[in-house]
Amino acid sequence: MSDLENFRAETRAWLEANCPPEMREPLKDESDACWGGRNPTFKSEAQKVWMDRMAEKGWTVPDWPKAYGGAGLSPAESKILREEMAKLGCRSPLSSFGIWMLGPALLKFGTEEQKVHYLNQIAKGEIRWCQGYSEPGSGSDLVSLQTFGEDKGDHWVVNGQKIWTSYADKADWIFCLVRTDKNDKYKGISFLLFDMASEGVSTKPILLISGNSPFCETFFDNVTVPKDQIVGELNRGWDVAKYLLGHEREMISGAGNAPVGSVGAMYKDLMAEDPLLRADMAKLDVDTLAFRAMGEKFIDEMKAGKGHPAQPNMMKYFGTELNKRRHELVMAAGGSDALEWESEASKGGARPRAWLRTKANSIEGGTSEVMLNVVAKRILDLPGA
């Protein structure tokens, strides 16, 4: 057997022995995921056991170096791990903005001290992060942000406001874009890390049309941030921010990667009677498989240093639109019953609330229109208007 074949066999055996049966069932909703943090809450003992075992193995971040809490797996080994987890139906052990967004940025731009300090905590699920990018007047035009950090010698004093900060009310720390030079729109932004428990930080939840939301308004009132909590160079935070945005868009695109056949499984009886519904579900499943193949191709190219910087925009656009289609199909197939909003039988209107939540997918992390513009200019090389 080759080294990779041996690795696959060992990986399968370890997962079969260590992944609890409860952690091989699909997530029931957003709250069913494990987010870790300074004061973590677990929905079951199995959830904690699974996270702890995977973290000890380094498999919460398998391709990160061992010094930073990972397993140091090669791209081929990481792919095998993903495949074997999928075959067994193993859940991701840890949901984390630290893994999906901040981690890659720290690996590229962070100091050695920052990598050792923060990445190990992220890998073990000991710290939960939120993202401080958008402001009330600075969404798509992010470089117009006004949150300001005043230089006080050995620290900054930060004042301002962020909006749409997902899970800010539950996060331990924030990675935040702060203007540190008011005279340069692009080169006057720095990328800061600071504790959400700092004096002067407050949050306020924002409800969406679905009746619930992960989003918050976040306020900074004379918040002290030590100088060593800057990532990258002073006034060059836009470099870090753009790099991180690519990983954020890959994360959001993952919403399109639901299990194949998941919609049909809800409506087996109806499918037998409605050939048009069967056709729509089959097309969704085919597109989901194509999306997965595209994602694997892009990952392989990225690991080989051949990825195109606009590929995350393609993933973000198609993944979010695919997720919206899936939930629209769930609603269409469910008929009037799918509109039920409050009963115990509907789990508090889980389906319509999830459907309404997907409307934000094509806005957050960059609108679908912006993604298409980037693809047109950067990949198709089309002329501007």
C-alpha positions in Angstrom: 0.0 0.0 0.0 1.1 3.6 -0.7 1.6 6.1 2.1 -1.6 7.8 1.2 -3.5 4.5 1.1 -2.2 3.7 4.6 -3.1 7.2 5.8 -6.7 6.7 4.4 -7.1 3.3 6.2 -5.7 4.7 9.5 -7.9 7.8 9.2 -11.1 5.8 8.6 -10.3 3.5 11.5 -9.7 6.4 13.8 -12.9 8.2 12.8 -15.0 5.1 13.2 -13.5 4.5 16.7 -13.6 8.1 17.9 -16.6 9.9 16.3 -19.7 9.5 18.6 -22.8 8.3 16.8 -24.6 11.6 17.7 -21.9 13.5 15.8 -22.7 11.5 12.6 -26.1 13.0 12.3 -26.8 16.2 10.3 -27.0 19.5 12.1 -30.6 20.3 13.1 -30.1 24.1 13.0 -27.5 26.8 13.5 -27.4 26.4 17.3 -26.6 22.7 16.9 -23.0 23.6 15.9 -20.1 23.7 18.3 -18.6 27.2 18.5 -16.2 26.8 21.5 -15.0 29.9 23.3 -13.9 31.2 26.6 -17.0 29.9 28.3 -18.3 27.3 25.9 -21.7 25.7 25.9 -22.2 22.2 24.6 -25.5 20.7 23.5 -24.4 17.2 24.6 -21.4 15.4 26.1 -20.8 13.8 22.7 -20.3 17.3 21.1 -17.6 18.1 23.7 -16.0 14.7 23.3 -15.8 15.0 19.5 -14.3 18.5 19.6 -11.7 17.6 22.3 -10.7 14.4 20.4 -10.3 16.2 17.1 -8.4 19.1 18.7 -6.0 16.7 20.4 -5.4 15.1 17.1 -4.9 18.4 15.4 -7.7 17.8 13.0 -9.8 20.8 13.8 -7.2 22.6 11.6 -5.5 19.6 9.9 -3.4 21.5 7.5 -2.0 24.1 10.0 1.5 23.4 11.3 1.7 21.4 14.5 3.3 24.4 16.4 0.0 26.2 15.9 -2.4 23.5 17.0 -2.8 21.7 13.6 -1.6 18.3 12.4 0.7 19.5 9.6 -1.1 17.4 7.0 -0.3 17.7 3.3 -3.0 18.9 0.9 -3.5 15.3 -0.2 -3.9 14.1 3.4 -6.3 16.9 4.3 -8.4 16.0 1.3 -8.5 12.3 2.4 -9.6 13.4 5.9 -12.4 15.5 4.4 -13.5 12.6 2.2 -13.5 10.0 5.0 -15.4 12.3 7.4 -18.0 12.8 4.6 -18.3 9.1 4.1 -19.1 8.5 7.8 -21.2 11.6 8.0 -19.0 13.1 10.7 -19.8 16.7 11.6 -17.2 19.4 11.6 -16.0 19.3 15.3 -15.8 23.1 15.6 -17.4 26.1 13.9 -15.1 29.1 14.1 -14.5 32.4 12.4 -11.0 32.0 13.8 -10.5 28.9 11.6 -12.4 30.1 8.6 -11.2 33.7 8.4 -8.7 35.0 11.0 -6.5 31.9 11.1 -5.4 32.1 7.4 -4.7 35.8 7.8 -2.6 35.3 10.9 -0.7 32.5 9.1 0.2 35.0 6.4 0.6 38.3 8.2 0.9 37.5 11.9 4.1 37.6 14.0 5.5 34.4 15.4 4.3 35.4 18.8 0.7 36.1 17.5 0.6 32.8 15.7 1.7 30.7 18.7 -0.6 32.6 21.1 -3.8 32.9 19.0 -3.8 30.0 16.6 -3.4 27.3 19.3 -6.4 28.8 21.2 -8.4 28.8 17.9 -7.5 25.2 17.1 -8.5 24.0 20.6 -11.8 25.9 20.5 -10.7 28.1 23.5 -11.5 31.5 21.9 -14.4 32.7 19.8 -14.0 35.6 17.3 -16.3 38.0 15.6 -15.5 40.3 12.6 -15.5 44.1 12.8 -15.6 45.3 9.2 -18.9 46.9 8.1 -20.2 50.2 9.5 -23.5 51.9 9.1 -22.1 54.0 6.2 -19.5 51.6 5.0 -20.7 48.3 3.6 -19.6 47.6 0.1 -17.5 50.8 0.2 -15.5 49.4 3.1 -12.5 51.7 2.8 -14.8 54.6 3.8 -14.9 53.3 7.4 -14.7 55.9 10.2 -14.0 53.9 13.4 -10.8 55.6 14.5 -7.8 54.5 16.6 -5.9 57.4 18.2 -2.2 56.8 18.8 -1.4 57.1 22.5 2.2 55.9 22.5 2.0 52.3 23.8 -1.7 51.8 22.8 -4.6 53.0 20.7 -7.8 54.4 21.9 -10.6 53.2 19.6 -13.9 55.0 19.1 -16.6 54.2 16.6 -19.3 51.7 15.5 -19.6 48.4 13.6 -22.7 46.8 12.2 -23.7 43.3 11.1 -21.1 41.9 13.4 -22.2 38.2 13.5 -22.3 36.7 17.0 -20.7 39.8 18.6 -22.8 39.2 21.7 -21.3 35.8 22.1 -17.7 36.4 20.9 -14.6 36.7 23.1 -12.4 38.7 20.8 -12.9 40.8 17.6 -10.6 41.2 14.5 -11.4 44.8 13.5 -10.6 47.3 10.8 -9.7 50.6 12.4 -8.7 53.9 10.7 -5.3 55.0 12.1 -4.6 57.7 9.6 -7.4 60.1 8.5 -5.4 61.5 5.6 -5.2 58.3 3.5 -8.4 56.5 2.5 -6.7 53.2 1.5 -3.4 53.2 3.4 -4.8 54.6 6.7 -6.5 51.5 7.9 -5.0 49.0 10.4 -6.1 45.5 11.4 -6.4 45.2 15.2 -7.3 42.4 17.6 -8.9 43.1 20.9 -10.9 41.5 23.7 -14.7 42.1 23.6 -14.6 42.2 27.4 -12.6 45.4 27.2 -14.0 48.4 28.9 -16.0 50.5 26.4 -17.2 47.7 24.1 -20.9 47.1 23.9 -23.2 45.2 21.6 -26.9 45.3 20.6 -28.6 42.5 18.6 -30.3 43.2 15.3 -33.4 41.2 14.4 -34.0 40.2 10.8 -37.3 39.4 9.0 -37.0 35.8 10.2 -37.5 36.9 13.8 -34.0 36.0 14.9 -30.5 36.8 13.7 -26.8 36.3 14.5 -26.1 40.0 13.7 -25.3 42.8 16.1 -24.4 46.5 16.3 -21.1 46.9 18.1 -20.0 50.1 19.8 -16.5 51.2 20.9 -16.2 54.0 23.4 -12.6 54.9 24.3 -11.5 51.2 24.0 -7.8 50.7 24.9 -5.9 48.4 22.5 -2.3 47.5 23.1 0.2 48.2 20.3 1.2 44.5 19.9 -2.4 43.6 18.9 -2.0 44.9 15.3 -1.7 42.3 12.5 0.5 43.3 9.6 1.9 46.8 9.2 0.5 50.0 10.6 -1.8 51.6 8.1 -1.6 48.5 5.8 -4.6 46.7 7.3 -6.4 46.7 3.9 -3.9 44.1 2.7 -4.9 41.8 5.5 -8.6 42.7 5.1 -8.6 41.7 1.4 -6.9 38.5 2.0 -9.3 37.6 4.8 -12.3 38.5 2.7 -11.4 35.7 0.2 -11.6 33.2 3.0 -14.8 34.7 4.3 -16.4 34.3 0.9 -15.3 30.7 0.8 -16.9 30.1 4.2 -20.2 31.7 3.2 -20.2 29.7 0.0 -20.2 26.5 2.1 -23.9 27.1 2.7 -24.5 25.7 -0.8 -22.9 22.4 0.1 -25.8 20.7 1.8 -26.2 16.9 1.7 -27.3 15.7 -1.8 -31.0 14.5 -1.6 -31.7 16.4 1.6 -34.8 18.1 0.1 -36.2 15.0 -1.4 -35.8 13.1 1.9 -38.3 15.6 3.4 -41.0 14.9 0.8 -40.7 11.3 -0.4 -44.4 10.9 -0.8 -44.9 14.1 -2.7 -42.0 13.4 -5.0 -43.7 10.2 -6.2 -46.7 12.2 -7.4 -45.1 15.3 -8.8 -42.6 14.8 -11.7 -41.8 18.6 -11.9 -40.8 18.6 -8.3 -38.6 15.6 -8.8 -37.0 17.3 -11.7 -36.3 20.4 -9.7 -34.8 18.4 -6.9 -32.7 16.4 -9.2 -31.3 19.6 -10.8 -30.5 21.0 -7.4 -28.6 17.8 -6.5 -26.7 17.8 -9.8 -25.7 21.5 -9.2 -24.7 20.7 -5.7 -22.4 17.9 -6.9 -20.9 20.3 -9.5 -20.4 22.9 -6.8 -18.5 20.4 -4.7 -16.3 19.4 -7.6 -15.5 23.0 -8.3 -14.6 23.6 -4.6 -12.3 20.6 -4.6 -10.6 21.8 -7.8 -10.1 25.3 -6.4 -8.7 23.9 -3.1 -6.2 21.7 -5.0 -5.2 24.7 -7.2 -4.8 26.9 -4.1 -2.6 24.4 -2.3 -0.5 24.1 -5.4 -0.1 27.9 -5.6 -2.0 28.0 -8.9 -5.3 29.4 -7.6 -6.9 32.6 -9.1 -7.5 35.3 -6.5 -11.1 35.7 -7.8 -12.1 32.1 -7.3 -13.6 32.7 -3.8 -15.9 35.2 -5.5 -17.1 32.5 -7.8 -17.6 30.1 -4.9 -19.4 32.8 -2.8 -21.8 33.7 -5.6 -22.8 30.1 -6.7 -22.8 28.7 -3.1 -25.2 31.4 -1.8 -27.5 31.3 -4.8 -27.6 27.5 -4.5 -28.5 27.7 -0.8 -31.3 30.2 -1.6 -32.6 27.8 -4.3 -32.6 24.9 -1.8 -34.7 26.7 0.8 -37.1 28.0 -1.9 -37.6 24.4 -3.0 -38.2 23.3 0.6 -40.9 26.0 0.9 -42.5 25.2 -2.5 -42.6 21.5 -1.8 -44.1 22.0 1.7 -47.0 24.1 0.5 -49.0 26.0 3.0 -47.7 23.7 5.9 -44.2 25.1 5.2 -45.5 28.6 6.1 -46.5 27.6 9.7 -44.6 30.0 12.0 -45.0 29.1 15.7 -46.2 25.6 16.4 -44.3 22.9 18.2 -44.8 20.6 15.2 -42.9 23.1 12.9 -40.2 23.6 15.6 -41.1 27.2 15.9 -41.3 27.7 12.1 -37.8 26.4 11.5 -38.3 26.1 7.7 -39.8 29.5 6.9 -37.4 31.2 9.3 -34.4 29.5 7.6 -35.8 30.4 4.2 -36.0 34.1 5.1 -32.5 34.0 6.6 -31.1 32.9 3.3 -32.1 36.2 1.7 -29.1 37.7 3.6 -26.7 35.2 2.0 -26.4 37.1 -1.2 -25.7 40.4 0.7 -23.3 39.4 3.5 -19.6 39.1 2.7 -20.2 40.9 -0.6 -23.4 41.1 -2.6 -24.0 38.7 -5.5 -23.9 41.7 -7.9 -20.4 42.7 -6.6 -19.2 39.0 -6.9 -20.4 38.9 -10.5 -18.6 42.2 -11.3 -15.4 40.8 -9.9 -15.7 37.5 -11.9 -16.5 39.6 -15.1 -13.4 41.8 -14.7 -10.9 39.5 -13.1 -11.7 36.1 -14.7 -13.6 36.8 -17.9 -11.5 40.0 -18.5 -14.6 41.9 -19.7 -14.4 45.7 -20.2 -16.0 48.0 -17.7 -19.1 50.0 -18.4 
